[in-house]
Amino acid sequence: MALCVAAVAVYPRARAYVAERQAPEVELARATQVVAAAGGSTDLPVLVATGYVVARHSSDVGVKTGGRLARLSFEEGTRVRKGEVIAEIEHADTDAQLEASRRAVAEAEAQLAQAIASRDEDIRSHDRQRALMKDGITTDAALTAAQAAAAVSAARVTSADAAIASSRARVRVVEEALENTNVRAPFSGVVIKKRAEVGETVSPFGVAGQASREGGAIATIADLGELEVQTEVSENSVAKLTTAMPAEVKLQAYPDQVYKGRLRQIFPSADRAKAIVEVRVTILNADEHVKPEMTASVTFQEIRANGVRRGSGPGSDPRLTPAAPIVLIPKRTVSEQAGQSVVWVVTNGTAGRRPVTLGRERLDQVEVRSGVVPGEALILNPPAGLTDRGPVRLKGT
């Protein structure tokens, strides 16, 4: 009789143990609540994109004329000022042309002086012939010849004056050609790439024998005072972005360092082949660790203020009403059943099916407008076989 009583007592516990071991294994996550601090705001992530750090102002500096590089006054990392000569091309031939042009000007000026003297003499001779003609001492032929000589001399003066202008213009042309042998920095910045060496022959179309240096570039200069991240966003996600939206920037080289950013530009056209849109994000507090061409990730954020004003018309209350807190749950806790979004809430080892109303997606989370309260335990990736008010057990137990 005692054995029968013991068996009856043990059987329910054994059956409960078996049922517990047969219950679906689940992994849990908690619903969280986001509330802005008093007097502040909360930045909620809406999208993550990866890209590269670039300088907003960057230029491949090239040459205007071809020749052999005679001098370079920079290395990688050299700071340059706007208008500073950073390289020179050999210009001995141009110097000789300039000297010849200046001597041509001097020669033209001497010829002008001779022409003026000759003109003045011919004018005086013509005046004498006219005076003699009044006295009847000379002839009409002599007067006409003197007049023609004066006119020819005046024309020679005009020609000599034009020759001077032409010679001076040639001097300016050669001076410009000489200036073109200087390579000047287009703006103040830092040389981030050296593309040529002294002795190489360069041209506006590239460096001789090196097809990779297109455009005759001898250096790349960047203004490191304004760095930004160049990234790409899918067409489906562009609607989530707005100009001047705040962002967080992280470098792959320094993953623990977070930089503040602001969306500067959404490009006006998309890439049809890739279905993407290019976006530029300005790094607001870049330091010496941030370098062009570094890999970076950008988390775009939506600002949620801690309050909204009650009305805006006459008689409205200007005080701030606290904004409703946001409840967030992992997207992996949501499933669709009969066209309705549902989650499974676990309480005391029992799963309960609960319909929810969802809001905006935020990376791997989604807002819940109704159906869940903060702190509740939800099943991640709900497995098949769950039943409402049925038992579940945590993985690993």
C-alpha positions as CSV (number, residue, x, y, z in Angstrom):
1,M,0.0,0.0,0.0
2,A,2.8,2.4,0.8
3,L,4.5,1.7,-2.5
4,C,1.3,2.6,-4.4
5,V,1.0,6.0,-2.5
6,A,4.6,6.8,-3.4
7,A,4.1,5.9,-7.0
8,V,1.0,8.2,-7.2
9,A,3.0,11.1,-5.6
10,V,6.0,10.7,-8.0
11,Y,4.0,10.3,-11.2
12,P,2.7,13.9,-11.5
13,R,6.2,15.3,-10.9
14,A,7.7,13.0,-13.5
15,R,5.0,13.9,-16.0
16,A,5.6,17.7,-15.4
17,Y,9.4,17.1,-15.8
18,V,8.8,15.4,-19.2
19,A,6.5,18.1,-20.3
20,E,9.0,20.7,-19.3
21,R,11.8,19.0,-21.3
22,Q,9.5,18.8,-24.3
23,A,8.6,22.5,-24.2
24,P,10.2,24.6,-27.1
25,E,13.5,26.2,-26.3
26,V,13.5,29.9,-26.7
27,E,15.8,32.9,-26.5
28,L,14.5,36.1,-24.8
29,A,15.0,39.8,-25.3
30,R,13.5,42.7,-23.3
31,A,11.4,45.6,-24.5
32,T,13.2,48.9,-23.8
33,Q,12.0,52.4,-23.3
34,V,13.7,55.5,-24.6
35,V,12.9,58.8,-22.9
36,A,14.7,62.2,-23.4
37,A,16.5,63.6,-20.5
38,A,15.1,66.7,-18.9
39,G,15.8,69.8,-21.0
40,G,17.5,67.6,-23.6
41,S,16.8,65.2,-26.5
42,T,17.4,61.7,-27.6
43,D,19.0,60.7,-30.9
44,L,17.4,57.6,-32.2
45,P,19.3,55.6,-34.9
46,V,17.5,55.2,-38.2
47,L,20.1,53.9,-40.7
48,V,23.7,52.7,-40.9
49,A,25.9,53.1,-43.9
50,T,29.6,52.5,-44.6
51,G,32.0,54.6,-46.7
52,Y,35.3,56.3,-46.8
53,V,36.7,59.5,-45.3
54,V,37.4,62.2,-47.9
55,A,38.4,65.8,-47.9
56,R,35.6,68.1,-49.0
57,H,38.2,70.2,-50.8
58,S,40.8,68.0,-52.6
59,S,42.7,68.6,-55.8
60,D,45.1,66.7,-58.1
61,V,47.6,69.5,-58.8
62,G,49.0,69.3,-62.3
63,V,51.3,71.2,-64.7
64,K,50.2,73.7,-67.4
65,T,53.1,73.0,-69.6
66,G,55.4,70.1,-70.4
67,G,59.0,69.6,-69.4
68,R,61.4,68.1,-67.0
69,L,60.8,68.7,-63.3
70,A,63.7,70.8,-61.9
71,R,62.5,71.2,-58.3
72,L,59.9,69.9,-55.9
73,S,59.4,71.6,-52.5
74,F,57.1,69.1,-50.9
75,E,56.7,65.6,-49.5
76,E,53.7,63.8,-48.2
77,G,52.4,65.7,-45.2
78,T,53.8,69.1,-46.2
79,R,51.5,72.0,-45.5
80,V,51.3,74.5,-48.3
81,R,49.7,77.9,-48.6
82,K,47.5,79.1,-51.4
83,G,49.6,80.4,-54.3
84,E,52.8,78.9,-53.0
85,V,55.2,77.5,-55.7
86,I,55.5,73.8,-54.9
87,A,57.3,72.7,-58.1
88,E,59.3,74.1,-61.0
89,I,59.8,72.8,-64.6
90,E,63.1,73.5,-66.3
91,H,62.8,76.8,-68.1
92,A,66.2,77.8,-69.5
93,D,64.8,77.9,-73.1
94,T,61.9,80.1,-71.8
95,D,64.4,82.4,-70.1
96,A,66.3,82.8,-73.4
97,Q,63.0,83.6,-75.2
98,L,62.2,86.2,-72.6
99,E,65.6,87.9,-72.9
100,A,65.2,87.9,-76.7
101,S,61.7,89.4,-76.4
102,R,62.9,92.2,-74.1
103,R,65.8,93.0,-76.4
104,A,63.3,93.2,-79.3
105,V,61.3,95.8,-77.3
106,A,64.5,97.8,-76.8
107,E,65.3,97.6,-80.5
108,A,61.7,98.7,-81.4
109,E,62.0,101.6,-79.0
110,A,65.3,102.7,-80.7
111,Q,63.7,102.5,-84.1
112,L,60.8,104.6,-82.8
113,A,63.2,107.3,-81.6
114,Q,64.8,107.3,-85.1
115,A,61.4,107.5,-86.8
116,I,60.3,110.4,-84.6
117,A,63.6,112.3,-85.3
118,S,63.2,111.7,-89.1
119,R,59.5,112.7,-89.0
120,D,60.3,116.0,-87.1
121,E,63.1,116.8,-89.7
122,D,60.7,116.1,-92.6
123,I,58.0,118.3,-91.0
124,R,60.5,121.2,-90.6
125,S,61.6,120.8,-94.3
126,H,57.9,120.8,-95.3
127,D,57.4,124.0,-93.3
128,R,60.4,125.7,-95.0
129,Q,59.1,124.7,-98.5
130,R,55.7,126.3,-97.7
131,A,57.4,129.5,-96.6
132,L,59.5,129.6,-99.7
133,M,56.4,128.9,-101.8
134,K,54.8,132.0,-100.4
135,D,57.8,134.1,-101.5
136,G,57.8,132.4,-104.9
137,I,61.3,131.0,-104.4
138,T,60.6,127.3,-104.6
139,T,58.5,125.1,-107.0
140,D,55.3,123.1,-106.5
141,A,57.2,119.9,-107.1
142,A,59.6,120.6,-104.2
143,L,56.7,121.5,-101.9
144,T,54.9,118.3,-102.9
145,A,58.0,116.2,-102.3
146,A,58.5,117.7,-98.9
147,Q,54.9,117.0,-98.0
148,A,55.1,113.4,-99.1
149,A,58.3,112.9,-97.1
150,A,56.6,114.2,-94.0
151,A,53.7,111.9,-94.5
152,V,56.0,108.8,-94.9
153,S,57.9,109.8,-91.8
154,A,54.7,110.0,-89.8
155,A,53.7,106.5,-91.0
156,R,57.0,105.2,-90.0
157,V,56.5,106.5,-86.5
158,T,53.1,104.8,-86.3
159,S,54.7,101.6,-87.5
160,A,57.5,101.8,-85.0
161,D,55.0,102.4,-82.2
162,A,53.0,99.4,-83.3
163,A,56.2,97.3,-83.3
164,I,56.8,98.3,-79.7
165,A,53.3,97.2,-78.7
166,S,53.8,93.9,-80.5
167,S,57.2,93.3,-78.8
168,R,55.8,94.1,-75.4
169,A,52.9,91.7,-76.0
170,R,55.4,89.0,-76.9
171,V,57.2,89.7,-73.7
172,R,54.0,89.2,-71.8
173,V,53.4,85.9,-73.6
174,V,56.8,84.6,-72.7
175,E,56.4,85.8,-69.1
176,E,53.2,83.9,-68.9
177,A,55.0,80.8,-70.3
178,L,57.7,81.3,-67.7
179,E,55.0,81.5,-65.0
180,N,53.5,78.3,-66.3
181,T,56.7,76.5,-65.4
182,N,55.8,77.2,-61.8
183,V,53.3,74.8,-60.1
184,R,51.3,76.7,-57.4
185,A,49.0,75.4,-54.7
186,P,45.4,76.1,-55.6
187,F,44.4,76.4,-51.9
188,S,46.0,76.0,-48.5
189,G,46.1,72.4,-47.3
190,V,48.3,69.3,-46.9
191,V,50.0,67.2,-49.6
192,I,48.5,63.8,-49.1
193,K,50.1,62.1,-52.1
194,K,53.3,62.8,-54.0
195,R,52.9,61.7,-57.7
196,A,56.2,62.7,-59.3
197,E,59.9,63.1,-58.7
198,V,62.6,65.5,-59.8
199,G,63.9,64.7,-63.2
200,E,60.7,63.2,-64.5
201,T,59.3,64.6,-67.7
202,V,55.7,65.7,-67.2
203,S,53.0,67.2,-69.5
204,P,49.4,68.4,-69.0
205,F,48.4,64.9,-70.3
206,G,50.4,62.8,-67.8
207,V,53.9,61.8,-66.7
208,A,56.0,60.3,-69.5
209,G,56.0,56.5,-69.3
210,Q,53.5,56.3,-66.4
211,A,49.9,56.0,-67.6
212,S,48.5,56.0,-64.0
213,R,49.4,59.6,-63.5
214,E,46.7,61.0,-65.8
215,G,46.2,64.8,-66.2
216,G,49.8,65.7,-65.4
217,A,49.1,65.6,-61.7
218,I,52.3,65.8,-59.6
219,A,50.6,66.0,-56.2
220,T,47.2,65.6,-54.4
221,I,46.4,68.4,-52.0
222,A,43.6,68.3,-49.5
223,D,42.1,70.7,-46.9
224,L,42.1,68.5,-43.8
225,G,40.2,71.1,-41.9
226,E,36.9,69.9,-43.4
227,L,36.7,66.1,-43.6
228,E,33.6,64.1,-44.5
229,V,32.4,60.6,-45.1
230,Q,31.4,59.6,-48.6
231,T,28.9,56.8,-48.4
232,E,26.1,55.3,-50.4
233,V,22.5,54.6,-49.4
234,S,20.0,52.4,-51.1
235,E,17.1,54.1,-52.9
236,N,14.7,52.4,-50.5
237,S,16.3,54.1,-47.5
238,V,16.8,57.7,-48.8
239,A,13.4,58.8,-47.6
240,K,14.7,58.2,-44.0
241,L,17.3,60.9,-44.4
242,T,17.0,64.7,-44.2
243,T,19.5,67.5,-44.7
244,A,21.5,68.4,-41.6
245,M,20.4,65.2,-39.9
246,P,22.8,64.3,-37.0
247,A,25.0,61.2,-37.3
248,E,27.6,59.2,-35.4
249,V,30.8,58.4,-37.3
250,K,33.1,55.5,-36.3
251,L,36.4,54.6,-38.0
252,Q,37.3,51.0,-38.6
253,A,40.8,51.8,-37.3
254,Y,39.5,53.3,-34.0
255,P,36.2,51.5,-33.4
256,D,35.9,52.8,-29.8
257,Q,36.1,56.5,-30.9
258,V,32.8,58.1,-31.8
259,Y,32.8,61.3,-33.9
260,K,29.9,63.7,-34.3
261,G,28.6,64.2,-37.8
262,R,26.0,66.0,-39.8
263,L,24.5,65.0,-43.2
264,R,25.7,67.7,-45.6
265,Q,24.4,66.6,-48.9
266,I,22.2,64.0,-50.6
267,F,23.3,63.9,-54.2
268,P,20.6,65.0,-56.7
269,S,20.9,61.9,-58.9
270,A,21.0,58.1,-58.2
271,D,23.1,55.3,-59.7
272,R,20.6,53.5,-61.8
273,A,22.7,50.3,-62.1
274,K,23.2,50.0,-58.4
275,A,20.0,51.6,-57.1
276,I,22.0,53.8,-54.7
277,V,22.3,57.5,-53.9
278,E,25.6,59.0,-52.8
279,V,25.5,60.9,-49.4
280,R,28.1,63.1,-47.8
281,V,28.4,63.5,-44.0
282,T,30.6,66.2,-42.5
283,I,32.7,65.1,-39.5
284,L,32.3,67.9,-37.0
285,N,35.0,67.1,-34.5
286,A,37.7,65.4,-36.6
287,D,41.1,65.0,-35.0
288,E,44.5,63.8,-36.1
289,H,43.3,60.2,-36.2
290,V,40.9,60.9,-39.0
291,K,42.6,60.6,-42.3
292,P,41.4,60.5,-45.9
293,E,40.6,57.2,-47.4
294,M,39.9,55.5,-44.0
295,T,36.9,53.2,-43.8
296,A,34.1,54.6,-41.7
297,S,30.6,53.7,-40.7
298,V,27.8,56.3,-40.3
299,T,24.8,55.9,-38.0
300,F,22.1,58.4,-39.0
301,Q,20.0,59.6,-36.1
302,E,16.6,61.2,-35.7
303,I,16.4,63.8,-32.9
304,R,13.5,63.4,-30.5
305,A,13.1,66.4,-28.2
306,N,11.9,65.9,-24.6
307,G,8.8,67.9,-25.2
308,V,6.4,69.6,-27.6
309,R,4.6,72.9,-27.2
310,R,0.9,73.0,-26.5
311,G,-0.5,75.0,-29.4
312,S,0.8,78.0,-31.3
313,G,-2.1,80.4,-31.5
314,P,-3.4,83.1,-29.2
315,G,-4.1,81.8,-25.7
316,S,-2.0,78.7,-26.2
317,D,0.1,77.3,-23.4
318,P,3.8,77.9,-24.2
319,R,4.9,75.3,-21.7
320,L,6.4,72.1,-22.9
321,T,4.4,68.9,-22.6
322,P,6.7,65.8,-22.1
323,A,6.9,63.7,-25.2
324,A,5.6,60.2,-25.0
325,P,8.4,57.7,-24.4
326,I,9.3,55.3,-27.2
327,V,9.2,51.5,-26.6
328,L,11.6,49.5,-28.8
329,I,11.7,45.8,-29.4
330,P,14.1,43.7,-31.6
331,K,12.6,43.1,-35.1
332,R,13.4,39.4,-34.6
333,T,10.7,39.2,-32.0
334,V,7.9,40.1,-34.4
335,S,6.1,37.6,-36.6
336,E,3.1,37.8,-38.9
337,Q,0.0,35.8,-38.3
338,A,-3.1,36.2,-40.4
339,G,-1.9,39.6,-41.6
340,Q,-1.3,40.8,-38.1
341,S,2.0,41.6,-36.3
342,V,2.3,39.6,-33.1
343,V,4.9,38.9,-30.4
344,W,5.2,36.1,-27.8
345,V,5.5,37.4,-24.2
346,V,7.0,35.0,-21.6
347,T,5.7,35.1,-18.1
348,N,6.7,32.5,-15.5
349,G,7.8,30.0,-18.1
350,T,4.6,30.4,-20.2
351,A,4.4,32.1,-23.6
352,G,1.5,34.3,-24.5
353,R,0.6,35.4,-28.0
354,R,0.0,39.2,-28.2
355,P,-0.9,41.4,-31.1
356,V,1.1,44.6,-31.4
357,T,0.9,47.9,-33.4
358,L,4.3,48.8,-34.8
359,G,5.9,52.2,-35.7
360,R,9.1,53.1,-37.4
361,E,12.0,50.7,-37.8
362,R,15.3,51.7,-36.2
363,L,18.1,49.5,-37.4
364,D,17.6,46.1,-35.8
365,Q,14.7,47.4,-33.7
366,V,11.2,48.7,-34.2
367,E,8.9,51.0,-32.3
368,V,5.9,49.5,-30.6
369,R,2.9,51.8,-30.3
370,S,0.7,49.4,-28.4
371,G,0.7,45.8,-27.1
372,V,4.0,45.7,-25.1
373,V,5.2,47.5,-22.1
374,P,8.9,48.2,-21.2
375,G,10.7,45.3,-19.4
376,E,8.5,42.5,-20.8
377,A,10.4,39.4,-22.0
378,L,9.9,38.6,-25.7
379,I,10.8,35.5,-27.6
380,L,13.5,36.0,-30.3
381,N,12.8,34.2,-33.6
382,P,9.7,32.5,-32.3
383,P,10.0,28.7,-33.2
384,A,7.3,26.6,-34.7
385,G,5.1,24.8,-32.2
386,L,4.5,27.7,-29.8
387,T,1.0,27.6,-28.3
388,D,-0.8,30.4,-26.5
389,R,-0.3,29.9,-22.7
390,G,2.0,27.0,-23.5
391,P,5.2,26.3,-21.6
392,V,8.6,27.3,-22.9
393,R,12.1,26.9,-21.6
394,L,15.2,29.0,-22.0
395,K,18.0,27.7,-24.1
396,G,20.7,26.1,-22.1
397,T,18.5,25.2,-19.2
